[in-house]
Amino acid sequence: MKHTHAADPTKLWRQLHAQASAPYRASGRFAWHFARGKLARDPVFRGLLERGDLGGRQRVVDIGCGQGLLAGLLQACSDAVVAGHWPQAWPAAPQATRYTGIELMPRDVQRAQAAVGALRLAPDFVCADMCQATLPDCDLVVILDVLHYVDHDAQAALLQRVRQALGAQGRLLLRVGDMAERRAFAISQWVDHVVTTVRGHRLPPTWGRPLSGWKALLQGLGFAVQAVPMSQGTPFANVLLVADLRAARA
């Protein structure tokens, strides 16, 4: 892998943000502004790169992918590596060679296909209910902020299927709200409802869990779980759960 000693992580992140957002101009002003705002304000995307959470895993499944922002970011990372711009201060860059995005909302799938469907990564977008969609064999599953839209039994069933789809050294990246943080969790839910409405979707009921409940659920499926706070700069109760099968089997 190429590295550039002088590569500045902050400068590179600005470049990645611009490159990953640019294709969304093809999907209209809303899609472009949403992509720019989401990538800029949500700490999860830069955090995934700074911690190396995506590294070393080639087959990626993104459940609840929305407009496919992660696909655009993965392509931007690949281009930065080829250009020799990946900073030594960061862990290894993502190495995705196959990306499957699963999204319930047809409008979001259309935006994703129009914007990033022709990237060299050749992302495959599937319009389907995550509880029923076929999950291909994979090394990494990403589920950000969508699992609370289905009830507890459906959550457990989906995570069981995720565990079966993952390879022996697979990883799940699951961002959830910690219901034990009552005030911050309530703010998270309110903002979630506002954003859902703005994107033209109905307001579904939600089923939360305290952080201890999420961890127990994953550990019961054979994952070793690390909880990473994911609310930096926000009033939310978000936590990223990094769940590895390899560590659990060691």
VENJOBEL-V383666 format. One line per field, one symbol per residue. ss: DSSP state (H for helix, E for strand, C for the rest). A space follows every 10 residues. Layout:
ss: ???
This chain:
ss: CCCECCCCHH HHHHHHHHHH HHHHHHHCHH HHHHHHHHHH HCHHHHHHHH HCCCECCCEE EEECCCCCHH HHHHHHHHHH HHCCCCECCC CCCECCCEEE EEECCHHHHH HHHHHHCCCC CCCEEEECCC CCCCCCCEEE EEEECCHHHC CHHHHHHHHH HHHHHEEEEE EEEEEEEECC CHHHHHHHHH HHHHHHHHCC CCCCCCCCEC HHHHHHHHHH CCCEEEEEEC CCCCCCCEEE EEEEHHHHHC
